[in-house]
């Protein structure tokens, strides 16, 4: 009877560890993309090499 009590105890701690690891993974999954977007996007984007159109577009006829 004692042995079953011990296995139930370790089973609960295993679930608790899995819950904590799952929570950490979920939080990283939600926050890392937002942090990456915030880090690599900028409001002050300079267009130092403007693209010019090198071909003429055909005029549409009505």
N, C-alpha and C positions, 0 to 999 in steps of 0.2 A: 504494500500500500504506500509505503514511503517513496519507492522509486517512481511511481506515477505522479506523486506530488512534485518531485524534483523536475520531471520532464515538462510538466505544465508550467513550472516557474521559468525554465529556460526558453520555452516556446513563447511566453509572453514577452520576455526581453528581446527575443529575436524579432518579434513583430514590432516592438517599439523601435528597434534599430532600423528596421525596414521603413517604418513610417517617417523617421527622421531623415533618412537618406532620400526617400521619395520627395519629401518636402523641400529639401535642399536642391534636388535636381529640378523640381518644378519652378522654384524661385529663380534659379539660374536660367532656365529656359525662357522665362518671362522677362527677365531683366537684361540679360546679355545682348539680345538684339537691339533693345532700346538704347543701351549704352553705346553700342557700336555705331548705330545711326547718329546718335548725338555727337559722337567723337569725330566721325568722318564727314559729316555734313556741315556746311558753313553758310552763314547768311551773306558773308562778304566774298562771294566767289567772283574772282576777276576773270574776265574773258580776254586773256592776253593774246590769243591767237584766234581772231574772229574768222569764221568760215565764210568764204565768198562763193557765190554760185558761179560755176565755171561753164555752165551750159544755159542756153535759152529755153525757156518753157514755151511750148506751142500756144499760140493765142486761140482762145475758143471762139467759134463763130456762132452767131445767133440765128 
